[in-house]
Amino acid sequence: MVIDAGYNPGNIGDIDFESAKTHASLITPVPGGVGPMTIATLLTQTTDAATRQLGLTTH
């Protein structure tokens, strides 16, 4: 499995897709592979930090 989190101009990831596809059974797409998870994680961490900073509790 290859998780390509890189992004370069021209919608190109950090790996050589043609070479990797002969070795990996799964490869994340570029663009759009890890972006949604990155955004969700950042939003969760931001709300958690704000909740702690304000002294609020979650139920």
Secondary structure, DSSP 8 states (H G I E B T S, - for coil): -B-----BTTTB-SS-HHHHTTT-S-B--TTTSSHHHHHHHHHHHHHHHHHHHTT----
